[in-house]
Amino acid sequence: MSSLTPMPGRAAAAAGPVVMVDTDDIGVPDRLGWWHDMVDREVMPVSIRMAHAHRFQGRVESVGLPHTQAAAFDFSPMAARRSPAHIRRQDPEDVFLMLVREGAVRLEQQRSVACLGPGGMALYSSSHPLTCDFLGNGGAVRLTLLRLPRTVLPLPAGRTDRVLAEPLPADSGSGALLGPYLTALPAAARTSGPAELARLGTIGVDLAASLLAARYGDQDSLPAATRRTALRARINAYIDRHHTDPALDPAAVAAYHHISVRTLHQLFQGEPQTVGATIRHRRLERCHADLTDPRLRHRTIGEIALRRGFQHPADFSRAFRRAYGVSPSEVRAGLR
């Protein structure tokens, strides 16, 4: 996962920082062995066991980020074990945050067991023995791993070992942001330049750190920069959810998050857009998507603008033309 590379004779599909490899062009008898070698090289050495090796299929999409990596895995059900011998052979001294997207996973480490279904998250370490059962429930297992090198994770030494193989709160706080972030990361990375890619990487690490710190009740131990990044992510998610409210403005955002408007603006210094511009950009993005959606052809342009938080049609038309270089009606005409 550090820099995903194909096995000899295997082509990889790459789009900027995203690399994808799969077993489709591998001979059936060799697929599981190829996958085993890839996991050993890109994640960490483990032993793999499955009942029907001749049926194995796998695919991995890896995103290279500054100081960390993420990878989306799709594969046939199996079991993996990391023994003391594997650790002696190679220990990158990393922790991994796992998000289960489909199927079920039973993760055991340090006398703890996490049984995860879709949307579940847990942490495991390369430095301790590990047993992991990947259960497809009749289909493939789909999960995403975020590599968190101990040198990068802004947490006191030893704190992460407290929460290994324990279910992490995925439906509130930073956990509610981290799941969608990991799921959308490959698509976002494909269209990101170096600066945006670095920002994406920082967001992932800081959201994970905030989630773990909240789990063991010590968020004050996080660096101020990490807390700011996590708060910005929560604010951006809030804007996404509430952009249709015409009353949404920086004052409303600040009030909801119990900070002053001045603090809010300071929080967004150095970001590509101010808070007000971010709200307007979200609304315009959704309007553009609605105008190009054949299912919404029955809605007038004014209705679409009002539905997305614009109160005045003339203001919407001017903002739309500045953003896209064409009028809303010209975009709508493209559906014909």
N, C-alpha and C positions, 0 to 999 in steps of 0.2 A: 504493500500500500504506500510505501514511501515514494516510489516512482514506478508505477505499474509498467512492466515490460512483458512482451509475449515470450512464450517458450520458443525454442528454435523451430522454424518452419511455420509459425503461427503469426498471422497478421493481426495488428491491433488497430482499432478505429480511434482516432484522436481528433478532438476539437478543442484546440487551445490547451487549457490546463486539465481537460477531461479526457481520460483514456478508458476505452471499453474493450474487454476481451471476453470471449465465451468459448464454449466447448463445441459449437456447431460444426466446425471444420476438423475436429479431432476425431480420430477413429474411436468407435464405441469402446473397444477394450482398453484404450489408453486414457479415457476421459477422467476417471477418478484419480489416476496417478498424476496426470497433468495438474488437476485441481489441487491435489495434496502438495505438489512441489510449489505451486503458486502461493498457497497459504503459508507454507514454510518460509518462503522468500519475502513475501510482501507484508505478512502480519507477524507471525512467530511460529516456531516449530511446534507441531502437535501431531498426534496420531489420529487417524480418521477411520471410522468403521461404519459400514452400512450393509443392510441385508441384501440389496439387489444392486450391486455395483454396475452391472451391465445396463441399468436404466438411468445412470447418473447423467444429469445435465446441470450446467452452471453458467453463470454470467456475473461479471463484476464491472462496475463503472466507478472509476477512481478519480477523485478531484484533488489535485495538488494545490495546497495552500501554504503560504509562508508559515513556517514553524509547525505545521500540523497537516494532517491529511484526513479525508473522509472517503468512504467507499460504500456503494450500494451493492449488496450481494443478493442474487437470486439463485437458489440451488435446491437439489433434491434433498429430502430428509436424510439425516445422518447423525452420528455422534462423534464428538471430538474430545480428546483428553490431552492435557499438558502435564507431564510428569516432572519430578525433580531432575531426571536425566535430560529432558528437553530444556529445562531452565539452565542447567549447566552448559548445555551446548550453545545456547544463545539467549540472552535476556536483554532486550532493548530498554528495559526499565521504563516502560510506558504503561499507562492505564488506557482503557478503551471504554467509551460510552456506547452502549448498544441500544438501538431503537428497533423494535420488532414492527415491521410493516404488515406482514402477513404470516400466518402459521402460529406456532407456539415454540417457546424455548424454555428449557429447564437448565438453569445456570447454577453451578455449585462451586464455591470457593471460600476458604477460610471459615469453614463450619457454617456457612450461610447458604441458603438456597433461595433463588428467585425463580418463580414460575410466571413467565411473561406471555401475554397474548398480544394481539395487534394494538399498537400504541404504547405498549409497555417499554420501560427503559430501565437499565441497570448498568453498573460499572464492574469491570473486572481488570485484573492486573496481570502483566506478563511475568511478574516476579514470584508468583505463588502457584502451586498445582491447581489445576482447573479441570472440571468435567462439564461438558455442555451437550445436551441432547436437543437436536433441532427437529421438531415435529411438524410435518406439513399438513396434517389433518386432511389428507387426500390430495394435496397440491404441493406446490413449491414453498419453500421457506424464503421469505424476503425480509432482509434486515439491513440497517445502515450502521456502520461503525465509524466513530469519530476518535481518531488517535489523539491522546493527550499526553505528550511527553512530560515527565515530572519536572523537567527544567523550564517548561513553558507554563504549566498550570499554576496560577498565582495563589497557591494554598500552602499553609505550613506543612512541613515534612511529616508524613505519617497520617495526616488527617484522612486521606482518601481510603486508607486501609480499613477505616471504621465502617465504611458503607459498601464494601465489595459484596457482590451477589445479593444485594438487597433491592427490592423494587423501589424506584425513585418516583416521586410525585410528577406525573406527566400531564395532569389536567389543571394545574394551577401554577401561578408564579412563572419562574423562568422555564419550568418544564413545559408549560403550555406554549411557549415560544420556540423551544428547542426542537420539538418534534416537527412542526411545519418547516422550520429552517433546514433541518437535515433532509427532509423529503424533497424540498425544492432546490437544494444546493446544486446538483449537477446542471440543471437547466439554467440557473442563475449564473453559474461559473462560465458557461459557454459564451455568454454575451458580456462578460466583464473584462475590463482592462486590468493592468497590474495594480493600480491604486484601489480599484473597487474590489479586486480579488483579495488584497491585503485586508481591506475593511471587513469583508465577509469572514475571513479567517479569524480576525480578532473578535468579531461578534460571537462566533461559535465557541471559542475558548472561554470567553467571559460569561456567556450564558451557562455553559457547563459548570464553571467555577461557582457562579451564583447559585445554581441548583444544588450543588454539593454542599456549599456553605449553609444554605437554608436547611438542608437535610440534617446536618449535625448542629444546627443552631448557633452558628458563629459567623454571621455575615459581616460583622465588624472587622474580622480578620482580613477581608478582601481589600486589595489596593483600591484607592479612590478611583483610578482609571477604570478598573473592572466594574465597579458599581455604576459609574457613569455610562459605560457601554451597555450594561444590562438595562438601565433605566431608559436609555434612548430606544432600545429594542422594544421595551414595553410601550413606550409612547408611540412608536411607529405602528405597532400592532393595534393600539387603541384608535389611531387615526384610520387605519384600514377598516376597522369595525364600524366606525361612527362617521365616516366621511359623508354619508347621505344626510346628516343633520345640518341644516343650513346655519344653525347657531354655533357650529363647531368652529372655533378660532383659537389662537394661542391662549387667551384668557381661560377659555373653557378647558383646554388641555391641562394647563397649569393647575387649575382648581381641582380637577379630578385626581391629579397625582400629588396634591398637597405640597406644591412648590410655588414660588412666586413666578410671575411672568419673566422677570429679569433673570432668575435662575434658569428658566426654560430656554431663553435665548442664549444664555451662556453655554448651556448644555449642547446646543446645536452649532456653536462656533466651530469652524473647521469642517463642518459637514457640507456636502454639495449644495444643500438648499436650506433656507431658513424654515422655521416651523410653518409659517403661513404659506410659503411656497410649496412645502411638502403636502399640505392639505389640498391646495389647488391642483397640484400635480396628480394626486391620487384621484381626485374627482374627474380630471380631464382624461386620465387613463381609462377609467371605467366608462366614461361617456364614449370615448373612441371605440372601446370594445362593444358597447351597446349599439352604436351606429353601424357597425360592421356585422352584427348578428342578425341573420335572416329571421330568426324567431321573434325579433322585436321590431320587425318592419312595420307592424301596425301602430307602433307608438310614434307620435310626432317628435321632432327634434326638441321642441320646448318641453314636452313631457319627460324626455330622457334627461335633459339638463336639470329640471326641477327634481326629478327622482334622485339625482346624484348631488344635490345640495346647492345648485346654482339657483338663485332667486330671480335674477334678471336676465332674460334672453340675450340682450345686447352685450352685457358683460361676459356672458358665456361665449358668444360668437367671437368677440375680440380675443379673449384668452385662448380659445381653441385655435384660431388662425395664427396667433403668435407661437403657439407650441408646435403646430403641425404644418404650418405654411399653406394650409388650404382651409376652406370653410367647412362647417359641419355638413351642409347640404351636399358639398362635393364628395365628402367621404360617404355619405348615405347613397349618393348616386352610383358609387362603385359597386353596390350590391346588384345593380341591374345587369 
